[in-house]
Amino acid sequence: MTGLGAQMHALVERLYPLCRSITGDGVRDTLDIVGEYVPLTVHEVPTGTQVLDWTVPQEWNIRDAYIADATGKRVVDFAASSLHVLGYSVPVSATMPLSELRGHLHTLPEHPSWVPYRTSYYTPDWGFCLAQETLDALPDGAYEVCVDSTLADGHLTYAEHVVRGRVPDEVIVSCHVCHPSLANDNLAGIAVATFLARALAEQTPYYTYRFVYAPGTIGAITWLARNAQRIDQVKHGLVLACAGDPGHLTYKQSRQGDAEIDRVLRHVLAASERPHRVVEFTPYGYDERQYCSPGFDLGVGSLTRTPYAAYPEYHTSADTPDFVSPAAMADTLAVCREACAVLDRNRRYRNLSPYGEPQLGRRGLYDALGGRSDTKQAQLAMLWVLNLSDGEHSLLDVAERSGLPFDTVAAAADALLGAELIKA
């Protein structure tokens, strides 16, 4: 897993310099790179398209932006960091005094050396983000201001990757691709999602897994609008973000609160004995709030390490590739894989010999367990599976009620299925 962590971190480093927003070439360039790792189907949705209660906005692209002093020296330069420009800034070319310019400048006084991330997606505006210490050092005088951008009819871009399973019922894994140079808040999630897709493609999962790479909010809303007629195929889902910071894992439950994905993540995290938190759903955060909107009410939770806005580096220039670690991303990926394994094996069975306890020894089931270090636990798992295989209880129900590891319960079910004592 360490090697995978290093590969994910390398992907974060490749994506980090790109200027992303909710539309534009930065999103396309990002998806081109991700497409080197997993094949993507890219969708382009025209400006003006109605998507639920929203409308696809104009496309924004930027070539250059700067603030230059009287000598022509760039004191703020988009070329140094894409965070320096207010996202979706309209074009501007002007000279103005610092007193007027200040109204368009954004800083973080509490972290004077950091540059904030700010946007103005749906209100025409322009601005720059800079370190407070840079602003404090600017003398009064005239400054040349340039934002070489375009805001014009175009497209919103998102992409999907599908790992076909044995059934058409789907698990969606969603990550947002709209933030510029922020390594933890979105690039680590993109990397973990991509490597989860690669891992699932090496097997034949039970469910079909659909990976959605979309801009935050408007992208998920667009995906839901375009898939509303087949939304009943989505049985489970997970939103990935903030997947590489040094904090403990946090699982935010779906709106339902007891959806299967919620129970699976609670079980996996508890059984692993990792330090973690499970928190209730709130209609604020990442795109789980779109998937869990009441009209759809999908069983979609959110997995992060430290949640959004809960670490100082959030939405600042301090969220660099150095802030995320290969080990943390590898750990997040491992939990995702464990959760997928439970989802894929969680079935309901019916006991074919429900009157009294069937004789396991006569069927060689006890002998098959001989020599195992967990023989007694495995035998107990068989008895629990037999007792609760009434067509109503799932293997996860068995694991939760018995206190046994899910893998042990699933292995017992496989043995009993082979002995024709239970059926799906």
Secondary structure as GFF3:
##gff-version 3
##sequence-region A 1 424
A	DSSP	alpha_helix	2	15	.	.	.	ID=ss1
A	DSSP	alpha_helix	25	34	.	.	.	ID=ss2
A	DSSP	beta_strand	41	46	.	.	.	ID=ss3
A	DSSP	beta_strand	50	51	.	.	.	ID=ss4
A	DSSP	beta_strand	54	55	.	.	.	ID=ss5
A	DSSP	beta_strand	59	68	.	.	.	ID=ss6
A	DSSP	beta_strand	74	77	.	.	.	ID=ss7
A	DSSP	three_ten_helix	82	84	.	.	.	ID=ss8
A	DSSP	beta_strand	92	97	.	.	.	ID=ss9
A	DSSP	alpha_helix	98	101	.	.	.	ID=ss10
A	DSSP	three_ten_helix	102	104	.	.	.	ID=ss11
A	DSSP	beta_strand	105	106	.	.	.	ID=ss12
A	DSSP	beta_strand	128	129	.	.	.	ID=ss13
A	DSSP	alpha_helix	132	136	.	.	.	ID=ss14
A	DSSP	beta_strand	142	152	.	.	.	ID=ss15
A	DSSP	beta_strand	155	163	.	.	.	ID=ss16
A	DSSP	beta_strand	170	176	.	.	.	ID=ss17
A	DSSP	pi_helix	183	188	.	.	.	ID=ss18
A	DSSP	alpha_helix	189	201	.	.	.	ID=ss19
A	DSSP	beta_strand	208	214	.	.	.	ID=ss20
A	DSSP	alpha_helix	218	226	.	.	.	ID=ss21
A	DSSP	three_ten_helix	228	233	.	.	.	ID=ss22
A	DSSP	beta_strand	234	240	.	.	.	ID=ss23
A	DSSP	beta_strand	249	252	.	.	.	ID=ss24
A	DSSP	alpha_helix	260	272	.	.	.	ID=ss25
A	DSSP	beta_strand	276	279	.	.	.	ID=ss26
A	DSSP	alpha_helix	288	291	.	.	.	ID=ss27
A	DSSP	beta_strand	300	304	.	.	.	ID=ss28
A	DSSP	alpha_helix	326	345	.	.	.	ID=ss29
A	DSSP	beta_strand	348	351	.	.	.	ID=ss30
A	DSSP	three_ten_helix	361	363	.	.	.	ID=ss31
A	DSSP	three_ten_helix	367	369	.	.	.	ID=ss32
A	DSSP	alpha_helix	375	388	.	.	.	ID=ss33
A	DSSP	beta_strand	390	394	.	.	.	ID=ss34
A	DSSP	alpha_helix	395	402	.	.	.	ID=ss35
A	DSSP	alpha_helix	406	418	.	.	.	ID=ss36
A	DSSP	beta_strand	422	423	.	.	.	ID=ss37
###
